Amino acid sequence: MNDGKTRRTVVILGGGTAGWMAAAALGRFLLGPRWAVTLVESEAIGTIGVGEATIPQLQLFNRSLGIPEADFLRAVEGTYKLGIQFDGWGWRENRYFHPFGFLGLDLEGVLFSHHWLRWREEGGALDYPLFSTETQAAAQNRFGMPPPDPHLPALGYAYHLDAGLYAALLRRYAEDRGVVRIEGRVAAVERDVERGDLRALTLDDGRRVEGDFFIDCSGFHGVLIERALGSAWEDWSHWLPVDAAVTVRSGPLDPLPPYTRSVAYSAGWRWCIPLQNRTGNGLVYVSSLIDHDAAERLLLQEIDGEPLGEPQRIRFRTGLRRRQWLGNCVALGLSAGFIEPLESTAIYLIQVGIAKLLSYFPAADETADMADVYNREMAGVYEDVRDFVLAHWVVNRREEPLWRTVREVEPPASLAERLARFRARGEVLAGWEDLFKEQNWFTILTGQGLWPEHHHPVADRFTFEEIDQRMRALRAAIERRVAALPPHRAYLGRLLGKTA
Ligand SMILES: Cc1cc2nc3c(=O)[nH]c(=O)nc-3n(C[C@H](O)[C@H](O)[C@H](O)COP(=O)(O)OP(=O)(O)OC[C@H]3O[C@@H](n4cnc5c(N)ncnc54)[C@H](O)[C@@H]3O)c2cc1C
């Protein structure tokens, strides 16, 4: 693809979160004497604009770009996130917290959860959430950076952010590094007659934007990957049937929670995401079970405080594009696939796509081999996230029609296997490359009432007294650590130089 002499161009279509994340990363790692980067977007079409909760991996993305955390949080109205509180998922009165970071401390190569299960069977009296710094700090609306402690795991955290402000920050970053932005609406796509590759985009005022490699970040429009290249969309709505959302902003929360809330209802669920000066709210629902007006009324009735502005409605489809890389085009973001925002994974999936694209960026005209590797790996990443999100739905005892249906539909074989393993031995055998690890599965499955029949036999090699002593010492250390953390808003105020 690059003869080493001519300067080639990557054209990114779309200026939502995906487009500007790609532009910033390519501006940082690819743009130079051999490659130029151009981004085309249409303000008239606009962006989805939601996407306010993230997972810890975003720290790595910002770090790779060299954006300091305080600058980032200031620019995006950001707050810290220690995990997600789930209300009503397993059954109506059910509540549990899914934290980032580690649960307890593994001992002699055996997961903490096995030791804890065994300890509980023999009379240990403390619930496992007491062994998570993140869960305990969240319950007290505290946040801070605890000093390193060899006997405790490092704190796991992510951010809540304003997605529009994040795109604006990345746009400044990308343009400062030479990425060229073109405002305009793509009306037609030109393809190479022989190879079928993309050659140029024609805008509705007749301008032509030529490129050698294209990144489709046009969201659900799928302008290049679907409309021009015909790459098929695999529908996952029989497993994950929510297909619409209504969103509205409300005033800031005080005290400021360092966590996202997810509350289940008969026809869907509601998120609550606290930012510095406002709160993001949304109800995700099945449009055949509740109409848009009723969904909007439910959201407005349930949010804390007064709404700021008019509610917005969004339709979406859940699924995966198996061939996300086709010819000289890669899809990122909503044009590549979508899984509802229950575990805040969409921005992460964009990040993984960008990292893999940079790793496999074509060195020559022949891209088919790299495309196969990329598509296989990305499908695995999406399926892993899908299974974890779906597990929240499948493991429930609610009696409304939606909850009964999702429980009764046959899950993907990969999830069925994981659930069976968990029931039998308290672990799903998550792979090293999986986003969600054993502690994540343990927390959400037991949180929703699915308890394993056995713990790992190696956990039996300690005496009860030995384990009991370690459990109590660990609990006391976590308690001390959490008590030393300041309120979330005070910590942010100090970091950003604002009054708390
Ligand atoms: C209800 C909901 C809640 C979500 N919550 C979260 C969350 O909490 N955390 C998270 O990580 N993610 C979340 N997401 C996902 C997140 O919003 C998206 O991953 C993210 O916004 C990326 O979108 P995008 O950039 O792919 O597409 P979009 O934001 O739709 O951007 C598409 C871009 O393409 C341009 N475009 C389209 N067609 C043309 C054309 N013909 N010519 C020129 N330009 C064009 C548009 O102008 C726009 O700039 C959520 C998504 C939904 C639907």
PDBQT file of the ligand as one rigid body, heavy atoms in Angstrom, charges set to zero:
ROOT
HETATM    1  C1  LIG A 601     -28.268   4.830  24.176  1.00  0.00    +0.000 C 
HETATM    2  C2  LIG A 601     -26.782   4.760  24.081  1.00  0.00    +0.000 A 
HETATM    3  C3  LIG A 601     -26.001   4.942  25.232  1.00  0.00    +0.000 A 
HETATM    4  C4  LIG A 601     -24.608   4.826  25.181  1.00  0.00    +0.000 A 
HETATM    5  N1  LIG A 601     -23.850   4.931  26.313  1.00  0.00    +0.000 NA
HETATM    6  C5  LIG A 601     -22.532   4.669  26.256  1.00  0.00    +0.000 A 
HETATM    7  C6  LIG A 601     -21.718   4.681  27.422  1.00  0.00    +0.000 A 
HETATM    8  O1  LIG A 601     -22.176   4.955  28.511  1.00  0.00    +0.000 OA
HETATM    9  N2  LIG A 601     -20.399   4.383  27.283  1.00  0.00    +0.000 N 
HETATM   10  C7  LIG A 601     -19.846   4.092  26.087  1.00  0.00    +0.000 A 
HETATM   11  O2  LIG A 601     -18.647   3.791  26.020  1.00  0.00    +0.000 OA
HETATM   12  N3  LIG A 601     -20.577   4.136  24.962  1.00  0.00    +0.000 NA
HETATM   13  C8  LIG A 601     -21.899   4.403  25.015  1.00  0.00    +0.000 A 
HETATM   14  N4  LIG A 601     -22.636   4.423  23.871  1.00  0.00    +0.000 N 
HETATM   15  C9  LIG A 601     -21.988   4.249  22.598  1.00  0.00    +0.000 C 
HETATM   16  C10 LIG A 601     -21.401   5.551  22.133  1.00  0.00    +0.000 C 
HETATM   17  O3  LIG A 601     -22.402   6.528  22.050  1.00  0.00    +0.000 OA
HETATM   18  C11 LIG A 601     -20.815   5.317  20.755  1.00  0.00    +0.000 C 
HETATM   19  O4  LIG A 601     -19.946   4.247  20.796  1.00  0.00    +0.000 OA
HETATM   20  C12 LIG A 601     -20.022   6.494  20.348  1.00  0.00    +0.000 C 
HETATM   21  O5  LIG A 601     -20.826   7.623  20.388  1.00  0.00    +0.000 OA
HETATM   22  C13 LIG A 601     -19.454   6.294  18.985  1.00  0.00    +0.000 C 
HETATM   23  O6  LIG A 601     -20.344   6.663  18.025  1.00  0.00    +0.000 OA
HETATM   24  P1  LIG A 601     -19.795   6.824  16.556  1.00  0.00    +0.000 P 
HETATM   25  O7  LIG A 601     -18.715   7.832  16.570  1.00  0.00    +0.000 OA
HETATM   26  O8  LIG A 601     -19.516   5.472  16.014  1.00  0.00    +0.000 OA
HETATM   27  O9  LIG A 601     -21.092   7.355  15.773  1.00  0.00    +0.000 OA
HETATM   28  P2  LIG A 601     -21.856   8.755  15.821  1.00  0.00    +0.000 P 
HETATM   29  O10 LIG A 601     -21.739   9.435  17.106  1.00  0.00    +0.000 OA
HETATM   30  O11 LIG A 601     -23.229   8.477  15.298  1.00  0.00    +0.000 OA
HETATM   31  O12 LIG A 601     -21.089   9.643  14.739  1.00  0.00    +0.000 OA
HETATM   32  C14 LIG A 601     -21.270   9.441  13.362  1.00  0.00    +0.000 C 
HETATM   33  C15 LIG A 601     -20.541  10.526  12.572  1.00  0.00    +0.000 C 
HETATM   34  O13 LIG A 601     -20.642  10.231  11.178  1.00  0.00    +0.000 OA
HETATM   35  C16 LIG A 601     -21.047  11.393  10.489  1.00  0.00    +0.000 C 
HETATM   36  N5  LIG A 601     -21.763  10.995   9.274  1.00  0.00    +0.000 N 
HETATM   37  C17 LIG A 601     -22.704  10.033   9.130  1.00  0.00    +0.000 A 
HETATM   38  N6  LIG A 601     -23.133   9.978   7.852  1.00  0.00    +0.000 NA
HETATM   39  C18 LIG A 601     -22.423  10.910   7.168  1.00  0.00    +0.000 A 
HETATM   40  C19 LIG A 601     -22.397  11.350   5.815  1.00  0.00    +0.000 A 
HETATM   41  N7  LIG A 601     -23.202  10.820   4.859  1.00  0.00    +0.000 N 
HETATM   42  N8  LIG A 601     -21.547  12.346   5.487  1.00  0.00    +0.000 NA
HETATM   43  C20 LIG A 601     -20.728  12.925   6.412  1.00  0.00    +0.000 A 
HETATM   44  N9  LIG A 601     -20.711  12.546   7.697  1.00  0.00    +0.000 NA
HETATM   45  C21 LIG A 601     -21.550  11.562   8.077  1.00  0.00    +0.000 A 
HETATM   46  C22 LIG A 601     -21.897  12.148  11.479  1.00  0.00    +0.000 C 
HETATM   47  O14 LIG A 601     -21.990  13.507  11.156  1.00  0.00    +0.000 OA
HETATM   48  C23 LIG A 601     -21.107  11.923  12.764  1.00  0.00    +0.000 C 
HETATM   49  O15 LIG A 601     -20.041  12.863  12.824  1.00  0.00    +0.000 OA
HETATM   50  C24 LIG A 601     -24.013   4.563  23.928  1.00  0.00    +0.000 A 
HETATM   51  C25 LIG A 601     -24.789   4.439  22.765  1.00  0.00    +0.000 A 
HETATM   52  C26 LIG A 601     -26.165   4.530  22.839  1.00  0.00    +0.000 A 
HETATM   53  C27 LIG A 601     -26.966   4.372  21.588  1.00  0.00    +0.000 C 
ENDROOT
TORSDOF 0
